[in-house]
Structures are given as C-alpha cells and as structure tokens.
Amino acid sequence: MKNKIAIVYSNYYQDVTNGLIDGFNKTIDSSFECEQFQVNGSWEIIYKINSLINEYDKFVAIGVIVKGETDHYEYLSSSVTNQLLNLTISKNIYISNCVLNVLNIDQAINRSEEQNNKGSESAEAINNLFIT
C-alpha cells in the first residue's frame, strides 16, 4: 500500500478534471502506482475515498464546484472540504485536496491548464511528503 495512490475524481466538469488529472499524472513521481476512480459529483468523492481506505492510504480528490445562483455552492464547498479533512484525521490517511471551488468556469479552466495546474501542485505535495 505504501506507493499506491487512488485518484478519485468527479466527471461533472470533465474537460477541467481531465486537465487536472493530466497535470497530476505528468508530475507524480514514477515510483507511485496510481489508479483512477470516477464519480458523478464532488460530493460522491467523499464516499468513494471512504470505501477505498482498506486498499489505499494516499488519495487525490479532484473535482470542480462552481458558484451558481443559489446557496448550494457554499454548502457543498464547505461540506466537501470539511469531510475530506475529517477523513484525513479520523482514518489517518493522506488526501491531496484538488477540488476547485471557483466563482465561474473560466477560473476552473485557468487552474487546469498546463502553466497553472492545480493537479500538478497536488502531485508535487505528495512527492515532497512521501519521496525521500
């Protein structure tokens, strides 16, 4: 389990999440074995990570939450962030949080492009923590 990473991603904004996954895969150290798991939305990422805890101890949560016209954005963003933190602490696992919380889709696209890729930053965090 030491060098296995589960990439759990939402396909809701597939072009953006594909860019984040590509950035992650280009940056992660080759000693890690990565497996991808797709879910429908950012909320489902939490359940999927929890269901994989016996197989993995390192995760990357990739998704996009875009502000709309209702309060849904605030509740979902806060809940996803809090539950990822809760899983990290209560289950003693590492989760690199790459769920983008943005005001509009252009911000998400910007953060998934090659020069400003948050997926790459997630991989760098894992490389820095676990590669000696």
N, C-alpha and C positions, 0 to 999 in steps of 0.2 A: 504494500500500500504506500510505501514511502515516496515513490516518484510517480504516482498516478494522480491526475487532475481530472475532475469532472467539470466540463463546461456546460452549464445549464443556461439555456437562452430562450427568450421569448421570440416568436416569429411575427409578432404583431406589426412591427415596422421592419420588415425583412431586409430591405436594402441597407438600412442603418446597422442592424445586428450582424448582417454578413460582413460589413466593413469592420466592425469591432472584432468579430471572430478572426478575420484575416489578419488584423493588426496583432492580435494575441498570438496567433499561430506563427507569425513571422518573427516574433520577439522572444517567445518562451525558449528556454534552454532545451537543447535536444535530449537531455537526459530524462526529461519528463515524458510520460506516456499520457496523452490527452484523449479523452472520449467525450463526444458531444451528445447532449440530451435536449431535445426541443420540447417546449411547452407553448401553450397558446398565448399567455399574457404574463406580465411581470409578477402578478400575484401568485401564479402557479409555480414560479421558480422556487419559492419557499418550500412548498410541499415536496417538489421533486428532490431538492437538496436533502431534505429530512429523510426521504425514502432511500437515499443512496449512502447514508452515513456509515453503514457497515462495510461498504466497499471502498470508500474514499475518505481522506481526511483533508484534502485540498480541493477547493471549488472556485469557480469563477461564475458569478451571476451576471448575465448580460441581458439587458432589456432597455426599453425606452418608455418613459412616461411623459406625455406632452400635456401641458396645461390646456384645458378647454374652457368652456363657458360656465361650468358648474364647480362645486367644491370637491368633486371626485378626485381631481389631481392631488389636492392637499392630503386627503385621507389615504389614498393609495400610496403616494410617495412616502409619507411618514410611516405607514404600516409596513411596507416592504423593507425600508431601511431598518426600522426597529426590530423586525423579525429576523432579518439577516444577522444583526448584532446579537440578538437573543440566541440564535442557533450557534453562532461562533462561541459564545461564552458557555452556554449550558451543555453543549456537546463536545467542547474542546476541539473544534475543527477550525481551519482557516478558510475564510470566504473573501475573495477579492471582489469587492462590490463595483461592478461596471454597469449598474442600472442607471442610465442617464435620466435625470429629472430636469426637463427643459421647458421653456416658455413657448417654443414653437419648433416646428420640424426642421427649420434651417439650422438652429443651434445643434440639433442632434446630428444632422448631416455633417456639419463642421467638425464635430467631435469624433466622427467615424472615418474621416479622410486621413490619408497617409501622414500628413505633416502634424496633425493634432489628435492622433488616435488614442482614445481612452482605453481601448483593448490592449494596445501596446504598453500603456502605462500599467495596466493590471499585470501583464506578464513580467514587466520589469520589477514590480513589487514582489512577485513570487520568486523571481530569480535572485533578488537581493536577500530575501529572507531564508531561502532554503538551499541555495547553492553555496558551498563553502570553498 
